[in-house]
C-alpha cells in the first residue's frame, strides 16, 4: 500500500507544472494520506479482533467503537503509546507489528520527502 502510494506520488509530481513548493505540499499531503489509510487498516483489524471472542480485547478508556480503534491505531502506529487503552491477549501481537510497521513506513516517508526536497527545493530537476 505504501509503496504504491509513493510510486503514484512520484509519477504525479513529475507530471505537475506547478511551483516546486506546491509539489512538496502535495508530496507531504500524499504521504499523510497514505499513513492515514494504513492506520485505518490496522484500526479495522483491532475493531474486528476486539469484537471476536478469541483474539483478546482493548481495555481502559475504550468504548469498543471504531473511532476508539482509530485513535488507538494512530497512537500505536506513531509509537506515541499514551497508555490510556491497553491491549489484552493475542491482540497485543498486532500492536507490536503496527508499531514496527509505523516506524518503518514513517522513516520511508521521511526519506522519500527528503529526496523530493532535494529535487524541488532549489527548483532544479535532476534525474
C-alpha positions in Angstrom: 0.0 0.0 0.0 2.7 2.4 1.0 4.9 1.5 -2.0 2.0 2.1 -4.4 1.3 5.5 -2.9 4.9 6.6 -3.1 5.2 5.4 -6.7 1.9 7.2 -7.7 3.1 10.4 -5.9 6.4 10.3 -7.8 4.6 10.0 -11.1 2.2 12.8 -10.2 4.9 15.1 -9.0 6.9 14.5 -12.2 3.9 15.5 -14.3 3.0 18.6 -12.3 3.8 22.0 -13.8 3.0 23.9 -10.6 5.7 25.6 -8.4 8.3 23.4 -6.7 6.9 24.4 -3.2 3.4 23.3 -4.2 4.8 20.0 -5.4 6.3 19.5 -1.9 3.0 20.3 -0.3 1.3 17.7 -2.5 4.0 15.2 -1.5 3.5 15.8 2.2 -0.2 15.6 1.9 0.1 12.4 -0.1 2.3 10.8 2.5 -0.1 11.8 5.3 -3.0 10.3 3.3 -1.0 7.0 2.9 -0.3 6.9 6.6 -3.9 7.6 7.5 -5.1 4.8 5.2 -2.6 2.4 6.8 -3.7 3.4 10.3 -7.4 2.7 9.3 -6.5 -0.8 8.1 -5.0 -1.6 11.5 -8.0 0.1 13.2 -10.3 -2.3 11.3 -8.2 -5.2 12.4 -8.4 -4.0 16.1 -12.2 -3.5 15.8 -12.9 -7.0 14.5 -10.4 -8.7 16.8 -11.8 -6.8 19.8 -15.4 -7.9 19.0 -14.4 -11.5 18.2 -14.4 -14.0 21.1 -10.9 -15.4 20.9 -8.4 -12.6 19.9 -8.3 -10.6 23.1 -9.6 -7.1 23.7 -8.8 -3.5 24.2 -9.4 -2.1 27.7 -9.1 1.1 29.6 -10.5 4.4 28.1 -12.2 2.4 25.3 -15.8 2.0 24.5 -15.5 -0.5 21.6 -16.2 2.0 18.9 -14.4 2.2 15.6 -13.3 5.7 16.4 -11.6 4.5 19.5 -9.9 1.8 17.4 -8.7 4.6 15.0 -7.3 6.6 17.9 -5.6 3.6 19.4 -4.2 2.7 16.0 -2.8 6.2 15.4 -1.1 6.2 18.8 0.4 2.8 18.2 1.4 3.5 14.5 3.3 6.6 15.6 4.7 4.8 18.7 3.3 7.5 20.9 1.5 4.9 23.1 -0.4 7.1 25.5 -1.3 4.1 27.6 -5.0 5.0 28.1 -6.0 2.0 26.0 -4.4 -1.3 26.8 -4.4 -4.5 24.6 -5.1 -7.8 26.3 -4.5 -11.3 24.9 -3.3 -12.1 21.4 -4.3 -8.7 20.2 -1.0 -7.4 21.8 1.0 -9.0 19.0 -0.8 -6.9 16.4 0.2 -3.7 18.4 3.8 -4.7 18.2 3.6 -5.3 14.5 1.9 -2.0 14.0 4.5 -0.1 16.0 7.3 -1.6 14.0 5.4 -1.0 10.7 4.7 2.6 11.6 8.4 3.2 12.4 9.5 1.7 9.1 6.9 3.5 7.0 7.3 6.9 8.7 11.1 6.5 8.1 10.5 5.5 4.5 8.2 8.6 4.0 10.9 10.9 5.5 13.4 9.5 3.1 11.0 9.9 0.2 10.3 13.5 1.2 14.0 14.3 1.7 14.7 13.1 -1.9 11.8 15.2 -3.2 13.0 18.2 -1.3 16.5 17.9 -2.8 14.9 17.8 -6.2 12.3 20.5 -5.9 13.6 22.8 -3.2 16.1 24.6 -5.3 13.9 24.3 -8.4 16.4 22.1 -10.3 15.3 18.9 -12.0 17.8 16.1 -11.6 17.1 12.5 -12.5 
